[in-house]
């Protein structure tokens, strides 16, 4: 299950990202949480997965020896040393974080996942690209609806409007839609 979204996460987004990941830990299938190790939604999803005992995969936009942002080194180390978790990249050692690498990374996040949840996103952003790629790969896409005047919810609301994403209206309904059962 990929969980993606804005680097500029709001308290609402952070709360629902944590609820979502913790809720997945209480299901019969305990999915692997996939994200991009970025600020905001990504790091919140990875850290909550580790706290909840779920496997997590961080898809990096750099070489395997370059953690970006640098402040996520400790979390990257925990991911790399936890059984069932992984750091994944298609770049060779020493590759620096260039903007184009982040866009290319999103195809891997979408490809590794059966479903993608967009927590928050502006109308343009990496999370939106990941969702569009996932939709084109015939993956299930969900988006957390938000206030129509909140810039961080514009992307989620737009994907729902375009019928590219199902609205995440409750944790229990999402778990059911994903074919899981709460323990």
N, C-alpha and C positions, 0 to 999 in steps of 0.2 A: 504494500500500500504506500504510494507516494503521497507525501504531505508537503505542499509547496506554498509559497506566497511571498509577500513583501518583506523587505529588510526593515521597513519602518512599521513594525508590528504595534498595534494598539493594545490596551489592556483587554478589550473584548476578544481580539484575535488570539492573544496569548492564553486567555482563559479557555477558549474553545479548542485551541491546539492541544493544550494539556489534557482537557477532558476527553478529547478524541483519542489520543494515544493511550491514556490510562484505561479508557473504555475498551480499547483493542486488547489490552493485557488481560482483561476479564472475559475473553471469549474462548470458545472451544478451539479456534484455529490459530490464535496468537500470531498475527501476520508480522512479517519483516517490514519495518518502517524505512522507506527510502526518501532521501532528500539530498540537498546540495551543499551542506556545511556552511552556508552563508549566514549572515546576520539575520535576526528576526525569526520568521517562521521556521526556517530550516534548522537552526541550532536548537530552537525550542523543541522541535520534534525529535531530534537526535538525543538530546539530554533527557527528555521525558521517557523515551524508549529505554535508554540505559537504566534510568531510575526504576522503571516498571518491569525490568527483566525481559524486554522484547529485543529481538535482534534488530540491528539497524545497519543500513548501508549508506555511506556518505559518498556521493559522486563528486569528485573534485574537478575543478577547472584548471588545475595546475599539474605539475609533475608530482609523483608520489612523495617526494622529499620536500615539497614546498606547501605548507599549510597556509591557506588564505581564507579569511583574515588570520593574521598571526595569533590573535587572542584566542583562537579556537584550537590551538595546539594541544592543550590538555585534553579536550574532548576528543580530538582526532586520535590521540594516544590511547585513550580509553576504548574507543571504537576498535582500533587496530589490535588491542590486546584482549578483547572480549570474544570468547568463542561464539561463533555464529554471526559475528558482525564483520564488516569489511570497509576499507577505504578503496574506492574504485576510480580509475582514471584511464584515459586512453592517450595520455601525454607522457613523454619520456622524462626521466629525472632532470631537474633543473629548469623545467618549463615554468615561466613566470605567469602570473594572473593577468591575461589580456582580455579585453571585453569580448572579443569573438569566441574565446574559449568558454565563457559562461553560456553563450547562446548554444554552442555545440554540445555542451554538457547536458542540456535539457533533453536532448533526444535520448540519451542513455537513461535518464531518470524515467522518462515516459516508457521506454522500451523494457526496463526491468520490472515494471509494475503492472499488475492486472487492473488496478484502479488508481485514480489520482483525486486527491481532495485539495482544492484551493481554499486556503484559510482567509487570506485578504490579498488584494492586489489593486493597484491603480489600473487604469484602462490599458496601459502599456507596461509590460514588465516580463521578467523571465518566467514567473509563474503562469502568466497568460500563454506564453509560448509553449511551455510544458503541457498545459491543458489542451491546446490546439493540436499539438503533436500526438498526445494520447488519444484524442478524439479521432484523429486520422488513422491511428493504429487500431481502431475499434476497441479501445479501453473504455471502461466506465469512468466518467468524470463527474465529480460532485463539487459544489461550491457553497461556502458559508454565506448566506445572504446577509446584507447589512443595510444601514440607513442609506437612502438614495442620495443624501447630501454629503456622505463621507467619502472622500477621495480614495481611501483604502478599500472601499467596498465596490467601487465602480466596476472593476474588472469582474468580480464575482457576479454581480447583478447583471452585467452584460452577457456573460456566458449563459446564465440562466435564461435571459431574454431570448438569446439566439438558439435556445434549446440544445446547446452543446454540453450543458451541465445540468444535473439534477440538483435541486436545492437541498442542502443538508438542514433539515428542519428539526431533527432530534437525533441524539446519539443512538437510541434504540432502533429507530427506523433505518438509519445508515447501517448498523450492524446487521439487521435483517436483510437489507438490500444487497449487502456483500455476501450473503449466504452463510452468515455466522450465527452462533447462538451465545447469549450471555450465560456465563457459568453461575 
